[in-house]
Amino acid sequence: MGRIAVIGAGMGAMAAAARLAVAGHRVTVYERTDTYGGGVRRFERDGFAFDTGPGLLPLPAVYRDLFVKTGKEPLEDCVELVQVDPSARHVFADGTEVSLPNASRAGVVAALDEALGAGAGQRWGDFLVRAREAWDRTRRPLLEEPLWPNWQVLAEREPYPSVPHKKLLRTRRASTLYEIGAWELRDLRLRELLDGYALAHGIDPGVAPASAAVLPYLEHAFGTWYVRGGIRELARAVYERCVKRRVEFVFGAEVVRILEKDGRAAGVELADSTVAEADFVVGTGPWRLGRLVAGRELYGPQDVRPEAEDRYLGRVVVCLALRGAREPAAVHRTVVHGPDAEGDLDLLGHGELPDLPTVVVDRPDDPALRPDAGHESLVVTATVPSAAWYDWTAPGAADAFADRMVAAAGRAVPGLRERVLWREVRTPVDTGRETGALGGAVPPPALAAAEGVLHPANTTAVPGLFTVGGWSHPGGGLAHAGMSGALVAGLIVEGPEFRGSQ
């Protein structure tokens, strides 16, 4: 078997490394920072700990499959998974609240009817049925298979189905989330709910395609899970699985060039001039990877081309150390929705911040994240313009927006300001430093449709060079990263005819 050099120790890269090592390859991971996990990080201080990346795990089956395929210990022997119920409590702009049960369409319909009025739940339930149709049409090509060579067919037609319109006596097809909200949901609070799912995945709801309807469907159909000790524990478990499979990690090692021999990738050169030969190279971030291949194009004119990462959105994370115990009735996650005023939703892509942002408030009931029972760790997250569009380093910019985020979170946590001992504010600048993404952008998941999001294929025009992780097919998110690792491993082990899981 061959030698494989992996550039970066993000979740997708480690997922690929573990699978490749089990297949008999000698795998070395070169990570420019001092730790693993990519955007799955933890901030610790004074006995408090906070997840600064994803807070919950969707589709845990992706990582269950990884652990089954790479060793005898299943995922649940390495981390404790807790299904979050309710999946989230939602506080809408008009003050209405609703808690949505986890992985129960019927329960969600009933909860929305009770909180928003008769008929609201049914409209959302009917929407989920259509979202499932879009999911069924796109699941395999967008998640389980390498990107099709004729990927254009994924952009030719919106997979979200047409809807009969009684007054028009015909059907019409929504092409954007906005149209779904206006034509089908009609209730402003349901529209806020839908917008919140797009924002949570780093997608501006003002421009999101209708195919983004699969995002709420995934939560309602498959549920969301918390990893006891924080999502960072999942990164630790994947890293340790790699080590057990004899993957070698070299931290503080920045790759500055991809070596080529006879027209194919042949290894990497590090910043200290060290050269490591390899039969295959796996890299993260096609935009950055292209700078490491001198005089070569990573993709042909017929391929999906990597968009500049800085065109996407980022996140601000506020870690709050609180005095006082978490009240027993508190829920794990609350989404506090900002107003859906005309023009507010297209601010993000133009480098502007909303006055009243939508924020996600995570309050895990986890002793591992607090110094004692008399304190609580809480994380507030907002989707924002990346550092390419907004100057997060300007004096007071980060703190001023953090103040607005905490004020929004206060609608869900009474007395929040008075309980704050201290806070840590992390902006897209921090994300960029940790992940290398331009402007600290966060990759969205792949979405079909003409105005959707498709990421470059895991194969490149350079033989022996592959791409993995959120900026490659099938896009961003913990589950998508794990799928990316499986696809890259399959392409290397089985060759270009690999067609994904069956």
N, C-alpha and C positions, 0 to 999 in steps of 0.2 A: 504494500500500500504506500501511498505517497506522503510527502511532507506538505503541511498546509499552514500558511501564515494568515492569521486573522487580525485585521486592523480594528481595534476597539473592543471594549468589553461590555457593550450594552446587552440588553436582554435577548435581542435577536441573534447577535453574534455569539453569545454564550450558548443559546439553544442550538445553533448550528455546530458549534465546537463540540458539544457533548455528543451529538448524534454522529459526527464525523469520527470522533475518537472511538466510539463503540464499533464503527465500521472498520476499524483497524488502521486509520490514518494517524500520523504523528502531528499533533496540532499544537501550535504556539500562538498565544494571543498577545498582541502588543497594544497596550493601553497607555495613552499619553498622560492621564491623570494618575492619582495614587490609589484608586479604588475601582471596583466593578459596578455595573448596574446602569450606566448611562444616565438617563433622566430619573431613574428610581433611586432617589437619595434620601438621606435622613439627616435632620439637624438636631443636635443634642446640646443641652446646657442645663446646669443646675438640677440634674435629675429628671428633666423633661425631655421628651423625644417627639419628633414630628416627621411624618412623611411629607416631603416637599415635592414629590412627583404624584403619580396616581394614588388615590386613596382607597379605591376598591378594585376588585378583580372581576371582570366579566368573562364568560366562557371558560371556566376553570378546566374544562375538558382538554383544552389545548395543552396545558401544563401537566395534566394527568397523563396524556399521551406521551409527552416528552419523558416523564419519569419512568413510565412503563417501558418505553423503548430503549432507555439508557441504563437500566439497572433493576435490581430486585426490590428496592425500596420504593413503594408508591409515594405519590406526592403527599398524601395525608400522614405518612410516617415521618415526613421531613418538616412539614408546617401544619399548623392547625387552621383549617378553613371554617369560617362561621358565616352562614347565610344571613344577610342583613334583612331584617324585617321590622318595620316597613322598609321598602327599598329607598324611599325618600319621603320626607315631608315637604310640601311645597307651600310657600307663603307668597301669594300673588300681590300685585301692586295695589289692589283695592282692599287688601287686608284679609281676603278670603284664604282659608287654609284647607289643605287636604293631605292625608297620609296615604300613600299608595302601597298596597301589599306587594311582596316580592313574588315574582313569577306566577301571577294569578290574573289572567285577563278578566275573569268574571268578578274577582275582588276589586280590580281597578275600576271596572264599569260601575259597580255598586257604590264605591267610595266617591267617584266623581258625581254620580247622580245625587247622592246625599249632600255633598258639599256645594255643588255648583247649580243644582236644580235638575229636575226631571228632564231627560233627553240628552244632557251633556255627556253622561257616561256612554250612552248608546252611540252618539256621534264619534266619540273617541274609540269605542270598540269597533265600529265599522271601519274607521281609519286603520286600526291595527290589522284588520283582515286584509285590506288592500296593501298595507306595508309588508305583510307576510308574502303576498304574491310577488312584490318586488324582491324580497329576500330570496324566495325560491328561484327566481329568474337569474339571480346574480351570485348566489352563494358559492358555487363551484368556481366559476371563472375569476371571481374577485378574491377568494380566500383559500381555496383548496388546490388550485392548479397554478403552474407557472403562467405568466401572462401570455395570452394567445398571440402568435405572430400576427394574426389579423385582428389585433386589439381594437381596431376602428369600429368593429361591430358593437362594442360596448358603449361607444359614444354616439351611435346613430339614432338610438331610440331610448326615450325615457322609460325605465322599467316599471315605474309606478303606474298602475292601470288607470284607464279612463273611468269616469264616473258619470252615470246617467244624470241629466239635469231636467227636472220635470217641466220647468217653465220654457226651456229652450227646445224641449222635445228631441233632444239629441244628447250624445255624450261629449264630454270635453276632458282633456288630459291636463292636469296640473304639471307644470315644468319646474316649479320652485316651491319651497316650503311656504313662502308667503301666500301663494295661490291655494295651497292645501288649507291653510288657516282661514283664508277669506272665503273660499267656496264651500269647504266641507265642514270645518269645525265651527266657524262663525262666532263662537264665544271668545271674547278677548282673553280670558284666562286660559282657555285651551290653547290659544295661539301662543301665549307666554310659555305654557308647558312645553309645546313643541319646539319653540325657539331655544329653550333651556337645554334640550338634548343636543342641539347643534353646537351651542356654545361650549358645553362640557367636552366635546370632542375637538375643540379648536377650530370650529367652522363658523364663519360669520353668517348668522341666520338671514341677514338681508340679501345674501347672494347664494344661499345654499340651494342645491337642486332638490327636486321632489324625492329623488332616490335616497336622500338622507332620512327618509321615513323609516328605513331599516334600523336606525339607531335606537329609537324608543321601542321598536318591536323586539330587538335583541334583549333589552332589559326585561321587558314584560314576559318574554317567552322563556328565557334561560336564567334569569335572576342575576343578582350581583352578590359578591362574596367579600368578606374581610379576612385578611391574614392576621392571626393573632400575633401581636408584637409589631404590627405594621407591615405594609407591602414590601418594605426593605427586606423583611425576612424571606420573601419569595426570591429576591435577588440573591440573598445569601445561600439559599438552598440550591439554586441553579449553579452558582459558583462552586459550591462544595461538590455538587454532582460532577461538574467538569473536572475538578481536581481528582476525585476518585477514579475518573476515567482516564487519568494521567494527562490531562490537558495542562500545558505549561503556560503560566501567566508571567508577563514581564511588564511591570508597572513603571510609570515615568519614562516610557519609551515612545517617542513621537516618530512616526513614519514620515519621511520626507520624500520618498521616491519609491515607485514600484518598478522593480527590475524586469527587464524583458530579455528573452533569448529566443532566437529563431521565430520571432513574431508572436510569442505567447508570454504570459506572466511567468516570471521565474524567481520571485522573491521580493524582499523589501530592503530598503536602506533606511537606517535610523538617523536621527539628528546628530548622534555622536559618531557618525560614519560607519557604524557597525552594519555589516551586510549579512542578511539571513536568506539563504536560498530556499526555494519551495517549489513544489510541483503545481500548487494551486494557491491563489491569493483570494481571500474573502475580505471585502471592505465595507464600511458603513458610510452612507451619504454619497450618492453619485455625484453631487455637485462638488464636494470636496475631493472625492476620489479622482475626478477628472484632472485636477491640478497635479496629481501625483504621477500621471502617465504622460511623459514628455512627448509632445508632438503627435499624440494619438487621440482619436475621437472614441469615446466609450460606446456611443450608440450611432446607428446608421440613420439616414433620413427617414426611413419608414418606421422607426421605433418611437416609443414614448420618450420624449426628451425630458431630462430633469429640469424642473422649474427652479429658479433661484429660491432658496429656502426663506429668504427674507421677505418674500411676498405673503407668507403665511402669518398667522397670529401667534402670540405668546401667552404667557400667564404670569400674573403676580400672585404670590403666595404669602400670606401673613400668618406667622406662627405666634400664637398667643399662650403665654404661661399664665394660668388663672389661679387665684386663691379661692378656696371654697370647693366643696365636693360637687361633682356632677350630679344633678338631680336624678333620682331613679327613673322618672318617666321620660327623660330626654331620649330622643332618637339619634341614631348614628349620623344620618345625613339629612340636612335641610337645605333646600334650594330657595333662596330669597330672590324673587323675580323683580327686576327693574321695570319701569313703565315701558310699554310698547308704543311710545309716541311716534308720530310721523317723522321719519328721518333719523331716529335714534339708532336703528339697527344697521345703518350703512356707515356709521362713524368709524367703526373699528378698522376697516380696510383702508381708511384714509388718514390713519394716524391720529385720530381724535378719541378722547375718552368720554364715555357717557357720564352725565352728572350723577345718576343713580344706577350703579352697575348691578347686574345680576351676579350674585355670589353663591358659592357652594360652601356650606359650613359643615365640617366633619368633626364629630365629637365621639370618637371611639371609646367605649367603656373598657379600657385596657390598662391594667395596673403597670404593664411594662413601659407605658409612655408617660407616667407621672411619678413624682418622688414619693408620694404617699396618698392616702385616701382623702386628705384634706385639700388636694389640688387637682387641677384638670389641665390637660393639654388640648388645644383646639386649633384647627387649621381653617383659614378662610381663603378661598381661591376665586380669582376672576380672570376671564379671558380678555386679553388686551392687545393693542398693536405691539408688534415686536420692536426691538431696539433699532431696527432699520427705519421705522416709521415714527417713532416717538423717542425723545431723548430722556431715557430713564436715569441718566447720570446727572441731569440738571439739578442744581441745589433745590432740595425740598420736593422734587417731583414725585419720588417714590413714597415719601411719608405722607404727602398731601392726598395721594390716591388711596393709600392704606387707611387713612382716616375715614374716607368715604366708604371703603369696604367694611371697616369695623362698624360704622354707623348702620350700614345695611344689615350686617349680621346681628346687630342689636335688636332688630325686629323679630329675630328668632330666639335670641338668648337674652331674656330680661336681666338688666343690671350688668350687662357685659362690661361696659367701660370701667365700672367701679371695681370689677374683679381682676383687672389686668395688672399683673406684676411687672411684666416686660413683654416686648414683642420683637420678633425678627422679621424683616421685610425682604423678600427675595423677588427679583424682577427678571425679565428676559435677559438682562445682562448676566445674571448668575447662571441662567440656563445655558447661555452661549458658552460661558467659561467651562461648564461641566460637560456639555455634550458636543461642543464644537459647531452646533447649528448656527448659521448666519443670523445675526440679530436675536438669537435665543428663541427662534421660532419652534413651534411644536407641530409635528407632522400630523395631518388629518388622516383618517382611514380612507381607503380607496372607495370611490363611489362611481357607479356607471351613470351615463347620460351625457348629452352634449355639453352641458355646463358642469359636469361632474369632476371628479379628481381621480386621475390615474397616475400611478408612480412608475418609474422605469422598471423594466424587467430585471430579474435577478441575474440573468446572463448579460454579458456585454459583448462588444465587438472585438475585445481583446481575449483570445482563447486563454482559458485558465484563470480568468478574473471574474469574480462574482460579487454581487452586492446584496447586503442583508440589512434588516432593520427598518425603522419607520419611514425613511425617505425612499425606500425601494418597495416594490410590490410585496405585500398588499397594503402597505401604509402603516399609519401610526396607531398606537394603543398597545396595551400589554398583550392581549390575545393576538393581535395582528403581528406583533414582533415574534411571538412564538411560532406562528404559522410561517413567517418569513424564514426563520431558521430551519424549519422542516423542509421547505421548498429548496433552499440552497443545498442542504445536505443531500436531498434526493437527486438533484441535478448533478452533483459531483459523484455520488456513489453509483447511480444508475445511468447517468449520461443524459444527453439532450432529449431522449425519448421519454424521460420521466414525466408522468402526467398527474402526479399528486396522489393523495390518499383516495382510496376507493370505498 
